């Protein structure tokens, strides 16, 4: 019995750090302990025991095969730990990840939050709207990719649109406007920091030797369920799509809010 507890502890630690376990990853090497964890999780009784264990902590254990989802090696599978939709999302290192958005000492949380929200919205524009994909189309996550240059150019256009609209009258909006239109702000560095946060959170990954950033299966699932948790009971699927077509405007209109990271992971 003690051996089973030790194995569960190893699997749980790996899932907390990485949010995923693959039997054979396509775009990276196996992590230490991942091969053994996958073997244990393939056992039905062990899988159910892990499911019961993580459920009381606000998570759900899920498994997908190559038949169920693209992006999984032939005849292989993956296991994901996903936030439970009807539970309060557990803390998953979001604060430490937000700190990594800083480029210099003394940056306020508000300053980092403004940049995170806008870059988060713009990244989702590239992952969804730009390829005419709805947030519910999880299986299309393998189509969702962009480069740092794509995000920089999209951000420049977004910022220029805000600048041309002029300084808003509302004092709170003025502060956000000033943060975004500052010509001395190192945009490329900020975007690189943001992308690293998304990679660390398992929302995005970079295939070895490539410049593109791709959405992970975990990222697609949790983005969909984050959206469902907040919006599905209020609007239709057509309205979902319309909202994502306007996601940049959404970022501006909700500039005082910062969403929970969909994919917090280990540092």
N, C-alpha and C positions, 0 to 999 in steps of 0.2 A: 504493500500500500504506500509506503513512504517513497518508493521509486516513482509511482504515478504522480504523487504530489510534486516531486522534484521535476518531473517532465512537464507538468502543467505550469510550474513556475517558470521554467525556461521558455516555454511557448508564449506565456503571457508577457514576459519581459521583452521578447522579440517583437511581439505584436504592438506593445506600447511604444517601442522605439521606432518601428518601421511601418506599422499599420497594415502590413501585408506579409504573407509567406507564399512563395511560389515553389512548386516542385521542380521547375526548370525555367528560370527567367529568360526572356528573349533578349533584353537590352542591357543586361548587367550580369555580373558574376554572382554566384550564390553567396549570401552573407554567412558569417560564422554561425553554425547551429541551425541554419535554415533547412538544410537537407533533412536533418533528424526531425525537426519540428513538423515538416510536411509529412513525413512518414507517420508520425504519431497522429496527426490530424486526419489522416486517411482512415484511421480506425474509427468505426461508427460510435462505439462506446466512449472513446476518448474525446471525440468531437462533441458529443452531447454533454459530457462533463465540462468541457471548456465553455460551451454555450451557456450552461447554467451558471458557471462561475462569472462570466463577463456580463451576463444579463442584469444582475443585481447592481452592477456598477454603471449602468446606462449605455451599454454597448450590445451589439449583436454580432455574432460570428457568422460570416457567409462564405460560401464556396462556389466557385465558377469553374467550369471546364472549357476546353477549347471549342466545344460544340455550342455552349451557351453564350460565349462572348468572344469577339475578335481580340487579337493582341496577346493570346495565350498560345504557347507552343503546342504543336500537334500531340494529342494524347496526354497532355499535361493539365494541371489545374492550379488554382490559386485560392488562398484563404485571406479574407479581409476582416478587420475589426471595424465596424461601422457604428456611428452614434445611433441610438435608438430614437426614432422619430417622435414618439409620444413621451419621451423622458426629457428632463432638463439636461441640455448638453453639458457634459462634464468638462472641467478645466483640462486643457491638453497642451499647456505650454505656450498659450497665445501671447502672454505678456512678454516672455523672453524672446519670442519670435518678433514681436513688434519692436523690441529694443534693437534688433538687428537691422531695422530700417534706418537707424541713425547713421548719419555721415560725419557728425562731429559732436563733441561733448556739449551738453547744455540744450540740445534740441528738446522742446516740450513734447509731451504726449499728444497734445492737440495738433502740433505741426506734423508729427509722424502719422497721426490718424488721418489727417486730410489727404496726405500723399498716398497712404495705403488705400483708402477708399476709392480715390480716383483711378489709381493704377489697377486696382482690383476690378473695377467696372470696365476699364478699357481692355484688360486682359480677357475678360468674359465676352466683350464685344468681338474680339478676335477668335475666341473659342466657339462662339455660338452665332451671333448675328452675321459675321462676315462670311460664314459658310452656310447661312440660311438653315441653321440647326436649332431645334427647340431644346429647352433645358431637359425635357423628358426623354430625349433621344440618347440614352446612355450608351447604346451600342455603337454610336458614331464617334466615340471618344478617340478612336484611332485616326480619325480625319482631322482632329483638332490639334493644330501646331502653328507656331509662329516663331520668328526670330526676335532677338533683342532689338534689332534695327526696326522691325515692324512695330514693336511697341513704342519705341522712341518716336517714330514718325507719327503714329496715331496720337500719342500724347502731345506732340508739338501742335498738331492740327486742333486738338481739343483745347489746348491752352490758348491758341490764337483766337479761337471762336469766343472763348471767355473774355479775352482782352478786348475784342472788338465790341462785345456787348456793353463794355464800360463798367465802371465801378458801381456796384449796387447800392441802394439807399440804406438797406438794413445793416446795422453795425456788425452783426455776427457774420453776415454774408460778405461784408467788406473785408473782414479779416481773412476769410478763406480765399477771396479773390486776390488779395495781396500776396498770400503764400504762393498761389499757383502762377501768377504772372511775373514773378520776380525774375528778371533777365539774368541775374547772377547765379541763379540756382543751378547746380550741376545735375541736369536732368538725366544724362546717361548713367552717372554713378548711382543716382537714386533708383533708377530702373534696374540696374544690375543687383542692387541690394534687395529690391523687391522680388526679383526672380529667384534669388538664392533663398529667400524666405519661403517662397512657394515650392521650391525643390526640397528644402528641409522639411516642409510640411507634407510632402508626398502628394501635393496637388498637381505638380508638374515634374517631369524628368527630362534629362537630356540624353538622347542616345549617344553611346560612345563614339567619339570622333566627329560628331555633328554639331552644328550651331543652333539647331532648332530646339525649341522647348515644346514638349508634347504633354497633353493632358493624361493623367493616370486614370485607370479604371476607378480607383478609390475616389479620386477627385470628381469624376463624372457622377458617381453614385451619390456622394455627399452633397454636391452642388444641387443635384436634382431634389434630394430630400430636404435640404435646407430651404429650397424654394417652395417645396410642397408644404413644409411645416409652417411657412409664413404666408403663403399666397393661395394655395390650391383651393381652400374652402371659400375663397373670396372671388376668384376670377376663373374664366374658362381657359381651355388650351389655346384658343385663338388669341385671347388676351395675353396669355403667357408669351406667345410669339411676338405680339405687338410690344409688350414691355421690353423684351430683349432687343427689339429693333431700336428702342429708345433708351438703351441702358446707359449711354453716356449722359443723356439728359437726366436720367434717374440719379446718377452720381452727383450732379450739380444740385438737384432739388433736395437730396437727402444728405447734404454735405456735413451735417452735424452728427451723423450716425456712423458708427463703424461696425460692420458685420463680424460675427464670430468667424474665425478662420475655419473653413470647412474641413481642413486636413491638418490639424496640428499634429506634430510628430516629435520625435526625439531631436535634441539639439545636436 
